[in-house]
Amino acid sequence: MRLSADHLEHARRVADAILYEGYLLYPYHKSAQKNQVRFQFGVLMPPGYASVDACEPVASQTECLLECRDDAEVSVAVRFLHLQRRQVLAVSRESGDRHDVGTLVVDGTEYTSWEEAAEREQRVTAVVGPLLAADENVEFHVGPGESTEELTDRRGRLAGCLVRQWSALDGVIRLHAERVAGPYQALKLRVRVENRTTPPAEMRTRSDGLPHALIAAHSLIGVPGGTFLSMTDPPEWAAAEVAACQNIGTWPVLAGPGDCRDLMLSSPVILYDHPEVAAESAGDLFDATEIDEILTLRTLTLTEAEKRHARATDTRAADLIDRLDDLPAEMLERMHGAIRYLRSAPPGSAASGEQRVSAPGEGPAPPDGGIDWPGRQVTDRPSVPWWDPGADATVSPETDSVVVAGARIARGSRVLMRPGARRADAQDLFLAGREAIVEAVLKDVDGQIHLAVTPADDPAADLQRSHGRFLYFAPDEVEPMDADVSPEGRDSPPEGESAGSPVNGGRGK
């Protein structure tokens, strides 16, 4: 028995979008400031990088549940990007010597030095029965290398070349399986991916570690004839076992179309079951935190010089620019809004548009299939707008405080960010354990307390502060770093200052 080719193709389209998420960012060319810090998702650094930044992981782990027989075969494809540096060399027509020029124009086409990435894939296959008896550990090695691409002009003369270099990678994929308790004896499968690379030189910055990293690492796990259980909406009998699964840096979801149950995608970003690429998308834009229509319109506003720089940066950027330049109007129109979930309304219902609804003050609607309507409209408005903090004298974000783990947290306090389990944003993983400065203590209309913070090492902190753009955490999602966090060093809040409620320890509930 084999996995469906159509199901695999469906899953790979989503996996490719994950692979290249953030690979290039609008406006796509090398000099764009945000393209100086790339590769944020699923990065597994070499072990030695921990001395530079302990927050960057060296391994990821996926645990999921499925129903299958002991003779079923587990197939795992671990996919990631491998950084390679592209160097542009010009060739002297007189001597034939090559020298680094950074940027080279050949017959109107511009080439520039850039950090590209090559796709890598490692496969492991194991039968469930033997896997239950002993773990399967498969080591892999990608050797260092160099390739040269010659650049010739229209006359066929050698004008330059692109030299690509990549470093060695070493890693291991570990498979473990066990039957869980219960009447159905489901299989608990663990897939652990570890970076074991030892760089030849000491790493001092993130740029030093990335050539030896597994970037955007994710796994496609298939068991032909098996049935994976949803990790986001498991059946009641498996809920406890699903909750006990430990997924580190990954988020496993059912992959393929809605009727596919033998394929799982373990992603470094949070997805829903059976994710799919939007039918309206005209192609990769590499910046999926934005909307396709917005990115397309922005790209079309680039000047010709900016487009030339983008094309010179990367072949994928060049393809993107060319595709959008020739994008038919009807394809752009398709991106402008899509309603995916509509239900047909029964005849006579208000949603069907066939039933008149009585106006306010007319009393209830007719009983023949109509809906009830309030006898009068409520138009009373509070004298103080609930949405305006300035209208409530009891609220003072700049002086209010809250007690966390016995310490008072207020504006100016230094804390460690500890995002809680209830969060659904994958980018929070990059904040865990990092230092932040509290900008304000806020209370919402439901009485819940929120802390507005700025990462201490954010180079754009002053700009973000001037625009009032902060990160927001609950009090139990931070860990105090100061013994007394009151700006004046007081042990208790003065009259009129909202100290909030004491909360436990800052590491989540």
Secondary structure, 3 states (H helix, E strand, C coil): CCCCHHHHHHHHHHHHHHHCCCCCCCCCCCCCHHHHCCCCCCCECCHHHHHCCCCCCCEEEEEEEEECCCCCEEEEEEEEEEEEEEEEEEECCCCCCEEECCEEEECCEEEECEEEEEEEEEEEEEEHHHHHHCCEEEEEEECCEEEEEEEECCCCCEEEEEEEEECCEEEEEEEEEEECCCCCCCEEEEEEEEECCCCCCCCCCHHHHHHHCEEEEEEEEECCCCEECCCCCCCHHHHHHHHHCCCECCEEEECCCCCCCCEEEEECCCCCCCCCCCCCCCCCCCCCCCCHHHHHHHHHCCCHHHHHHHHHHCHHHHHHHHHHHCCCHHHHHHCCCCCCCCCCCCCCCHHHCCCCCCCCCCCCCCCCCCCCCCCCCCCCCCCCCCCCHHHCCCCCCCCCCEEECCEEECCCCEEEECCCCCCCCHHHHHCCCCEEEEEEEEECCCCCEEEEEEECCCCCHHHHHHHCCCEEECHHHEEECCCCCCCCCCCCCCCCCCCCCCECCCCCC
